[in-house]
Amino acid sequence: MTAAGDILLRLAAWLLLAPLLPGVINKVKAWVAGRRGPPVLQLYYDLAKLWRKGVVLSTAVSPAHVLGPAVAWVALTGAALLLPVGQAGAAFSFRGDALVFVYLLAFARFSIALAALDTGSAFEGMGVAREVSYAVLAEAAIIAALLTLCVQSGSVSLATMLAPSAGAGAALLAAGLFGVLLAENCRVPFDDPNTHLELTMVHEVMVLDHSGPPLAAILHGASLKLLIFAVLLAEAVLPLGKLALLPAIGALVASVLAVAVVTGLVESLLARLAFRRVPLLLTTSFLLCLFALLVAWKGGVP
Amino acid sequence: MTPGWWLLIAGAGLVAGILGAFNSPRLWLAATLTGAGAAFAAAVEMLAGGMTWDWRPAFVIGGEALHLQLDGLSAFFLILLAVLGGAGTLYSSGYWSDKAHPDSAPPGRAWWNGLLLNMGFVLVCANGLHFLIAWEIFTVCAYFLITRERQRPAARAAGWLYLASSHVAMMFLFAFFALLAARTGSWELGPLRDHAGLAPLFWLALIGFGLKAGIFPLHIWLPSAHANAPSHVSAMLSGMALKMGIYGLMRFTGWLPTPHLAGWVVAALGVVSAVLGVAFALGQHDLKRLLAYHSVENIGIILIGLGFAMIAVAHGHAAWGQLALAGALLHVWNHGLFKALLFLGAGSVLHATGTREMSRLGGLWRAMPWTASLFALGATAIAGLPPLNGFVSEWLVYLGLFDAVSAHGSAGIAAILAAVSLGVTGALALACFVKVCGVVFLGLPRRELAEHVHECGWRMRLPMLALGAACVAIGLAPILFWPALAMAAAAWDPALAVALPSAPLVTLGAFHLALAAVVILAAAFLWRRVRHNGVGRAGTWDCGYAAPTPRMQYTAGSFAGIITGWFAWILRPQRHAHLPGDIFPAHADFAEHTPETVLEDVVEPAGSLVLRFSAAVRRLQHGRVQSYIFYLLLGLAALALIAVMGGAK
């Protein structure tokens, strides 16, 4: 397989599979609540419909309102392509790509935030303020998690860092990264994707004024981000790089589905937190990652 | 031509500019731009050739023979000076024109050239006495530039604070150079790494240069000076004058031995400056003051890199130190470029609207599309986002820190703290620049702006375009600038001359290029799709509220509220609120203000204590002759007592 074909194949897999995850989560939530729920493929239908729809733009907006979602979508796709798949490695892999990964996620946040502020709405302002503030703690947790993996593997490249398991601190790391996953993807208990009150939203309120293809880009990007975090969590904990390619892919799919199911269960069983408690929970995630780092540091080979 | 000839042209151009400053603005512009171009050529010539230029003419200034030297480190800083000097010169010809400022523009041009000339001279001179003289002159030139608008009390106060703290720094530098000269027996500067006895002098240099660089908590002069200076001067102060402090630190940590703790202290100061600098920036409502605090943050990032490089040298030249140093050096350039771009953009906003208060602005992208786009580019760069230059240097520092962690030494624990702090700093800076771009350029105008809000002219736009292009170039092709970095790193420590790992930069550059290309493609694609599907227009969704006004938009203060709440322990924000109370609330208002904690809670109380003590001592001098005679008698008695006691022994 040529390099270009390899990249295209991975790209297709990431882009096509990503909208499945929110469907699975919603199905789990419906199942716990005793409802039938929307079809698993609902997001695909939504995206197809939005892509064909016209756009209503606020009279206040600049071109950034349309360009921001495109930039964010590209940044998230780039971050996805930096993640390895078992022994096959990543589409792009180089020394230091772990940090490019973190900053691509930040770039996506930056573009979406500016596109949201562009409307001049106080609701959007609130959402952006919450998003960028909580991301400070989430970023600290991700850096601590990456340092843990770096201590484990002695490398700063995701392909090598994610190959072995996280060792003795795996449970701590998994708990910490799961907290970050919930926060960064606006799930309960940090945010409620189903809420109907603008005042209490984080992510949803940032996209209130988007419509049509830009909204499709945002929704698809959000599902991509969820998949990215689920894959990162699975690969950080499991030694997928040590398995043969097919079992590794099987294990990856199974664990990503497991993450989705657990997310759905968390959403069904927990209430969302008051905003003043959100930083505490995120700090807990950061501390869990930091403890995982200390475990790795103590147990690591010099 | 050798660098010497270029430097001669540069000096001659700047001096000719001073002569033309009062009568012929065009001659001044041409001469100063020529001078900046020649200085750029000299530095490039040196960095491309790799030969240190050394010149000892027979001139004697102040009893010391002139000795000029252009090595990798000074050429590296000289390039930045030349670029910012050229950009600021062209910008000021449109921004601070004779027509708008007939009294202050001509002397301003002369002081500007004096500033450039003396900063350049500091970079190339290799004699302690001449270094001090040029340092003092450029400090004073900067004072007169900061107080261009001296009819405003705020500008006078800012200038005074700058002058006072610069001279406190000067005292430490006097002590540093004098002790250095006393211990080596000569004012000549050069590598003296074997003289272990010189190590304690580092602390004097740290305070002296640190005050100039604006390290937290020595940054007290920085916010008000940057806010009140004309914007091209703020750009030069932040882009270059702070870097002179960094140059001093790098120069003398490279040339002199350092104490055991030096690297740790520098790295710790870097972490504190980075995190608290950006926290204070979030609390600001004044656009230029906010940018000034971001200088503290970026100086912190540079110091983290430098500190870990020093720790690495103490640990037997570990490879991670080279990466950290390369990151610090590149960040010197990067911060100079994007911060100058942002200050020039802020200057255009100020020029067009007449206010630096962010709460009065909004929606400027309509009137000023160029300024808004270039400011957004600078904001992306300073937030350290790929694919621009700020990310490249932060990435190099990160790589150094991660390698230090995986090397598992005693430096590893410190590197963990530094890496997490750097991550937090990056996320805070992102929040801050989302706030600035959103509040100033997006949305709707918060107040009725004057009719004359306009895009800036080409003389102001061209320098911003050039600086923006430099940011993009370093981001997309970092490898092109690697030889200059390697040369500067080798001048800092010759042991670093070999085996600097440049390979990842090629891949990073390629990835950045691909990312930029795909971003443009995707944006164009989505844009076409939106046009294809058809666009309708409607008001922003406001929950069905009947009478929306632009004043309902989120303000800068409420945007930063969550984060400033986390840092309230040091920011100590002061809130004055009259909340609506009765059944029929009539009047309500809310004001918030972030004080200068270090200045108002530490320096001013200490200063007033000194003043009170002095006032008490002054009571001894009251003009009554009888008491003075009594003092004389007391003194004589004391002397006699000492003489008698001494004689008894």
Chai-1 contact restraints between the chains, C-beta under 6 A:
chainA,res_idxA,chainB,res_idxB,connection_type,confidence,min_distance_angstrom,max_distance_angstrom,comment,restraint_id
A,G54,B,N533,contact,1.0,0.0,6.0,A-B,restraint_1
A,G54,B,G534,contact,1.0,0.0,6.0,A-B,restraint_2
A,V55,B,V530,contact,1.0,0.0,6.0,A-B,restraint_3
A,V55,B,V535,contact,1.0,0.0,6.0,A-B,restraint_4
A,V56,B,G536,contact,1.0,0.0,6.0,A-B,restraint_5
A,V56,B,A538,contact,1.0,0.0,6.0,A-B,restraint_6
A,L57,B,V535,contact,1.0,0.0,6.0,A-B,restraint_7
A,L57,B,R537,contact,1.0,0.0,6.0,A-B,restraint_8
A,S58,B,T540,contact,1.0,0.0,6.0,A-B,restraint_9
A,T59,B,R537,contact,1.0,0.0,6.0,A-B,restraint_10
A,T59,B,G539,contact,1.0,0.0,6.0,A-B,restraint_11
A,A60,B,G443,contact,1.0,0.0,6.0,A-B,restraint_12
A,A60,B,L444,contact,1.0,0.0,6.0,A-B,restraint_13
A,A60,B,T540,contact,1.0,0.0,6.0,A-B,restraint_14
A,S62,B,W365,contact,1.0,0.0,6.0,A-B,restraint_15
A,V66,B,V530,contact,1.0,0.0,6.0,A-B,restraint_16
A,L67,B,A523,contact,1.0,0.0,6.0,A-B,restraint_17
A,A70,B,A522,contact,1.0,0.0,6.0,A-B,restraint_18
A,A70,B,A523,contact,1.0,0.0,6.0,A-B,restraint_19
A,A70,B,L526,contact,1.0,0.0,6.0,A-B,restraint_20
A,V71,B,V519,contact,1.0,0.0,6.0,A-B,restraint_21
A,V74,B,V518,contact,1.0,0.0,6.0,A-B,restraint_22
A,V74,B,V519,contact,1.0,0.0,6.0,A-B,restraint_23
A,V74,B,A522,contact,1.0,0.0,6.0,A-B,restraint_24
A,G78,B,L515,contact,1.0,0.0,6.0,A-B,restraint_25
A,F94,B,P504,contact,1.0,0.0,6.0,A-B,restraint_26
A,F94,B,T507,contact,1.0,0.0,6.0,A-B,restraint_27
A,R95,B,P504,contact,1.0,0.0,6.0,A-B,restraint_28
A,G96,B,W395,contact,1.0,0.0,6.0,A-B,restraint_29
A,G96,B,L399,contact,1.0,0.0,6.0,A-B,restraint_30
A,G96,B,P504,contact,1.0,0.0,6.0,A-B,restraint_31
A,L99,B,W395,contact,1.0,0.0,6.0,A-B,restraint_32
A,L99,B,Y398,contact,1.0,0.0,6.0,A-B,restraint_33
A,Y103,B,L385,contact,1.0,0.0,6.0,A-B,restraint_34
A,Y103,B,P386,contact,1.0,0.0,6.0,A-B,restraint_35
A,Y103,B,F391,contact,1.0,0.0,6.0,A-B,restraint_36
A,A106,B,L430,contact,1.0,0.0,6.0,A-B,restraint_37
A,F107,B,L385,contact,1.0,0.0,6.0,A-B,restraint_38
A,F110,B,L385,contact,1.0,0.0,6.0,A-B,restraint_39
A,F110,B,L430,contact,1.0,0.0,6.0,A-B,restraint_40
A,A113,B,V434,contact,1.0,0.0,6.0,A-B,restraint_41
A,L114,B,C437,contact,1.0,0.0,6.0,A-B,restraint_42
A,L117,B,G438,contact,1.0,0.0,6.0,A-B,restraint_43
A,L117,B,L442,contact,1.0,0.0,6.0,A-B,restraint_44
A,D118,B,L442,contact,1.0,0.0,6.0,A-B,restraint_45
A,T119,B,T540,contact,1.0,0.0,6.0,A-B,restraint_46
A,G120,B,G443,contact,1.0,0.0,6.0,A-B,restraint_47
A,G120,B,L444,contact,1.0,0.0,6.0,A-B,restraint_48
A,G120,B,T540,contact,1.0,0.0,6.0,A-B,restraint_49
A,G120,B,Q553,contact,1.0,0.0,6.0,A-B,restraint_50
A,S121,B,T540,contact,1.0,0.0,6.0,A-B,restraint_51
A,A122,B,M552,contact,1.0,0.0,6.0,A-B,restraint_52
A,A122,B,Q553,contact,1.0,0.0,6.0,A-B,restraint_53
A,A122,B,Y554,contact,1.0,0.0,6.0,A-B,restraint_54
A,G125,B,Y554,contact,1.0,0.0,6.0,A-B,restraint_55
A,A129,B,F559,contact,1.0,0.0,6.0,A-B,restraint_56
A,V132,B,A431,contact,1.0,0.0,6.0,A-B,restraint_57
A,V132,B,V434,contact,1.0,0.0,6.0,A-B,restraint_58
A,S133,B,I562,contact,1.0,0.0,6.0,A-B,restraint_59
A,S133,B,I563,contact,1.0,0.0,6.0,A-B,restraint_60
A,A135,B,A427,contact,1.0,0.0,6.0,A-B,restraint_61
A,V136,B,V424,contact,1.0,0.0,6.0,A-B,restraint_62
A,V136,B,A427,contact,1.0,0.0,6.0,A-B,restraint_63
A,V136,B,L428,contact,1.0,0.0,6.0,A-B,restraint_64
A,E139,B,G423,contact,1.0,0.0,6.0,A-B,restraint_65
A,E139,B,A427,contact,1.0,0.0,6.0,A-B,restraint_66
A,A140,B,V420,contact,1.0,0.0,6.0,A-B,restraint_67
A,A140,B,G423,contact,1.0,0.0,6.0,A-B,restraint_68
A,A140,B,V424,contact,1.0,0.0,6.0,A-B,restraint_69
A,I143,B,A419,contact,1.0,0.0,6.0,A-B,restraint_70
A,I143,B,V420,contact,1.0,0.0,6.0,A-B,restraint_71
A,I143,B,G423,contact,1.0,0.0,6.0,A-B,restraint_72
A,A144,B,V420,contact,1.0,0.0,6.0,A-B,restraint_73
A,L147,B,V405,contact,1.0,0.0,6.0,A-B,restraint_74
A,L147,B,I416,contact,1.0,0.0,6.0,A-B,restraint_75
A,C150,B,F402,contact,1.0,0.0,6.0,A-B,restraint_76
A,C150,B,V405,contact,1.0,0.0,6.0,A-B,restraint_77
A,C150,B,S406,contact,1.0,0.0,6.0,A-B,restraint_78
A,G154,B,S406,contact,1.0,0.0,6.0,A-B,restraint_79
A,V156,B,F402,contact,1.0,0.0,6.0,A-B,restraint_80
A,L208,B,W541,contact,1.0,0.0,6.0,A-B,restraint_81
A,D209,B,T540,contact,1.0,0.0,6.0,A-B,restraint_82
A,D209,B,W541,contact,1.0,0.0,6.0,A-B,restraint_83
A,G212,B,N533,contact,1.0,0.0,6.0,A-B,restraint_84
A,P213,B,L526,contact,1.0,0.0,6.0,A-B,restraint_85
A,P213,B,R529,contact,1.0,0.0,6.0,A-B,restraint_86
A,P213,B,V530,contact,1.0,0.0,6.0,A-B,restraint_87
A,P302,B,H408,contact,1.0,0.0,6.0,A-B,restraint_88
